[in-house]
Amino acid sequence: ARWLEANSEPDDVVATNVHCRLKRTVPHCDARAFWVSALTQRRALLESWAYTASAHERHGVGGRAYSQQPFENPKLLALNEAAFRAPTTQNLAALESRGVRWLFADTEAGPVSPELSQRAELVHESGPVKIFRLR
């Protein structure tokens, strides 16, 4: 994360597959992970959503706390996740059209397709983290 802070512009936007406190993104996980944006000092297209007004309004729905409510925009979540799991020219272009310049992939949060290295430039790797720049 610190590498990205040092090698990107303050207004750059990052897409990440990290959404949950225990890293692995599963249905109804505790969606309060915000360390990618905190450590990179960059805005994330979609990181965690538990602190949103929508999640707090849905507290108790389905017997779940606000932190375990699903994301309010399932299409955006699906697009974001597809960029990491099954990247295509189209889904990466859709992220880019939303201002995304960087992808912060953590293999402990979910699958990261080897295809991503063919569609975006791998610029840094450290342990389970790979950082890509959109071309």
N, C-alpha and C positions, 0 to 999 in steps of 0.2 A: 504494500500500500504506500509506503514511504517513497518507493521508486516512482510511482505514478505521480505523487505530489511534486516530486523534484523534476519530472520530465514532461509535465503537461501544463497547460495554461489554466489560470484560476477560473475562467468561465467554461472550461471543457465539461462535458457531461459524460458520465460513465454508466454503462449497463453492467449489471452483475447478476450472478445466479445465487448470491447469498441473500437470504430473506429471513432466516429463522435463527433464534438464539443458539440452538444446538446444531447449527449449520445445515444439516440435511433438510431439504425442503420436502415436507410431506403434508398432506391435508391436515388442517387445523393445528399446525405447529405453532409455537410461540413466536409470532412474527414481529419480534422487537430487536432484530439485528440491525444495527446502524453503524457498525465499525468500519465498513468500507468507506462510506462518505466521511466519517469522522477522521480516519487516518489519512485518506487521500486529500482531504479538504476540497473535494469536488462534489458537485451535485450528482445524484444518481437518478436515472430515469425511473427506476423502481428498485427499491431496496426492501425495507420493511414497511408495513402499513398499519401496524397496531396503534401507532400514535396519531392516526388520522381521525378527524371528526366522525367520519362514516363508521369506522371500527368502534369508536366509543358509543355511538348511537345504537349500534347493534349488540352492545354488551348484554349477555344473557340469552340471546337468540340461540336456539338449539341447545341450551344449557351450557354454552361456552362463554368464556370471558372475552372481553374485547380483544385481547392479544391473540386469541385463537380463531377469530372470525376470518372468513375467506376474503381475499382481496376484492374490492368492489368492481374492478374492471377486468373480468376474466379474459377478455380478448387481448388486452395489453400484457397481462401476465403470460398468456400462451405465446404471444409474439416474443417476449423477452426470453422465455425458457427455450423456445425453438432455436433462437440464435445460438445457444450454447449446445443443445442436444442434437439438433439437426439443421445446421446452418445452410442457408441458401443465399444466392445473390439477392433474392427478393426480400427475405426477412432481415438481412443485414442492411439493405437499402432503406427498409421501413424504419429501422432504428436510427439510421443516419438522418432520415428526414425529420426525426424527432430531436435532432441535435446531438445524438450520441457520436462520440469520436473514439472512445475506448471501451474495451470489454475486459472486465475483471472476473476471471473464471477461477473458481475454487472447486477442485475435484471432490473435496469433502462435503460440499453443499449439494452436489448432484453431478450427473454425467456431463462430461465435456467431450464433444465429438472430435476425433482427430481431423475431421474435415475442416474444422475451424481454422487450423493452421494453413489450409490451402485457400481460404477465402478472406482471411485477415492476417495482418503481419504480427507474428509473435515477437514481442519486443523485450519481454522480461519473464523469467521463470524462477520461482523460489519455492521449494517444497511443493505443496499441493496447489499453489497459485500460479496461474499463467495470465499475463497481461497482453492483450492484443490491441493493435491500432487498426481502425477501419481504413481500408484503402480507398 
